[in-house]
Amino acid sequence: MEEDRDRTLCIEIPPCLVQKEPGAPTWTDTSNLNGWQITQPGQTTLHWEGTIDLSGYARDYKTFYPQGGVIQRGPYMTDRGGDGSCLYTVISSVPMNALDIVAQLVTGGGLGFINSQAIGAGGLGTSQQNWETVIFAESQVNVSNSNIQPNTFGVQQVIERNQSGSMAPTAAQVLYAMVVFLPFAATDSITVLIPASRVILPGTMDQEPELEYMMRLSRSVQLANQV
């Protein structure tokens, strides 16, 4: 009987609730960060990071071939007092820097895309990541739901969702996950609730011929050193 090679990778991302006074530069109630972090001290951008362990497969010299990607999220997101936000989720075969991602997002880019000239000029977003290492990414733009009057809790609705990423096969021992929350009107926000989510990557796990596998490992190391 042929071995079942189908595999589904999944990583769970916890919810986050932060609060502050109107006009305050950063969150003052962070008791429910729940594993999330304030990306830059004194500001309101948030991020969460985690990993997917593939070391067991790597020991068997197996390669993961992604066949797609999907994000499942909790029922709603709120941004009371704010104008909306961008929620950016990415799975990478190399480590990531949250500050670099924020700099790329605010100038119209993202991991694996060509960065704006302003990035280099400002000394920001220095990890111009090769698109091959970005396995899967999704950006979601949220704004206040005008159909709810009054919208006391600032319930958000999704107006745009875009996906990117190479879906390239990987022999990495670890995949890195990061979610970045970028508010559009940072000082106006009073309460933000980011719902729980999970990233699901269906695919197959198979063993490549030795030469192809060694070349893939070598390429992975080269790309990681370029970040």
Buried (B, 14 or more C-beta within 10 A) or exposed (E): EEEEEEBEBEBEBBBBBBBBEEEBEBBEEBEEBBEBBBBBEEBBBBBBBBEBEBEEBBEEEBBBBBEEBEBEBEEEBBBBBBBBBBBBBBBBBBBBBBBBBBBBBBBEBBBBBEBBEBBEEEEBBBBBBBBBBBBBBBBBBBBBBEEEEEBEEBBBBEEEEEBBBBBBBBBBBBBBBBBBBBBBEBBBBBBBBBBBBEBBBBBBBBEBEEEEBEEBBEBBEEBBEEB
